[in-house]
Amino acid sequence: MQRIRLRYTKRGRLRFTSHRDFQRAFERALRRSAVPMAYSAGFTPHPKVSYANAAPTGTASEAEYLEIGLAERRDPEALRRQLDESLPPGLDVTEAVEVATSNFVERLEASEWLLRLSGVEPAEAEKAAAAFLAADAVEVQRMTKNGLRTFDARAAVAAIGLAPADAALVGIGDNTATDGADDVRTGAPCAILRLVVRHATPAVRPDDVLSGLRSTADLAPPVPAEVTRLAQGPLDEQTGTVTDPLALDRAAAEVGR
């Protein structure tokens, strides 16, 4: 059985698709592309597809990952093109590599996010981020299936700070760039924060960090933040950057050629 790891995106309005919505769309794309899937054993066989750490509904992402098992060998790049053509714009398959290493999920140590805060002055956001980092702990609450839970959002944050004023927030849509420190759509002030969060238990999400910014620095954007995941993978603790989780598989493929 050949195994392929895929990187895909959720962009524009497709950020509102749930993980289950994407699963259905992807399974249809597999059938349309006539991908020779391997199936599980048992009374009700299922195609061998495994998903890794999907982004929450409502957030855009440039770095979602899944793995499929094939009954027949296929060229990864040709397979990527087939699947990308069978998915709607916004759900884009951007990379495919043959699996050559194990423990992929363990390499997804952290995520890098951009938080676009329309109606917030950059200086105000920068001050709030500094206050958040200076805190020993930032307790937030979130409703879970087991009830209201309180946990520390600060411990999971590896980095948070103001992104460059001309940073474009990819993934949300075509008209999301900033002009200096303003939102070009409304003319209102706009701050963009770069956030790096370790994957921990319980998982700390961008909205938890936003809750923490509200409690530590009274930062309350007048409209909901627009959030994009730029990367997820191994965390370089020294630089606070998230590196490529497919690098080992890509390197192994190059050696094997």
CORKA-V439100 format. One record per backbone hydrogen bond with DSSP energy under -1.0 kcal/mol. CO is the residue of the C=O (numbers start at 1). NH is the residue of the N-H. Records with the same first field share a line. If there is no record, write none. Layout:
CO: NH, NH
This chain:
2: 70
3: 99
4: 68
5: 97
6: 66
7: 94, 95
8: 64
10: 61
11: 14
12: 15
13: 16
14: 17
15: 58
18: 22
19: 23
20: 24
21: 25
22: 26
23: 27
24: 28
25: 29
26: 30
27: 31
28: 32
29: 33
30: 35
31: 34
35: 37
36: 71
38: 48
46: 40
47: 49
48: 69
50: 67
56: 59
60: 229
61: 10
64: 8
65: 52
66: 6
67: 50
68: 4
69: 38
70: 2
75: 79
76: 80
77: 81
78: 82
79: 83
80: 84
81: 85
88: 91
90: 11
92: 9
95: 7
97: 5
104: 107
105: 108
107: 109
109: 199
110: 233
111: 197
112: 230, 231
113: 195
114: 228
115: 193
116: 226
117: 120, 191
121: 125
122: 126
123: 127
124: 128
125: 129
126: 130
127: 131
128: 132
129: 133
130: 134
138: 153
140: 151
142: 149
144: 147
147: 144
149: 142
151: 140
154: 157
156: 198
159: 196
161: 194
164: 167
168: 170
169: 172
171: 12
177: 184
179: 182
181: 190
182: 179
183: 187
188: 183
189: 119
191: 117
192: 163
193: 115
194: 161
195: 113
196: 158, 159
197: 111
205: 209
206: 210
207: 211
208: 212
209: 213
210: 214
211: 215
212: 216
213: 217, 219
214: 218
226: 116
227: 60
228: 114
229: 62
231: 112
233: 110
234: 243
236: 240
241: 236
246: 250
247: 251
248: 252
249: 253
250: 254
251: 255
252: 256
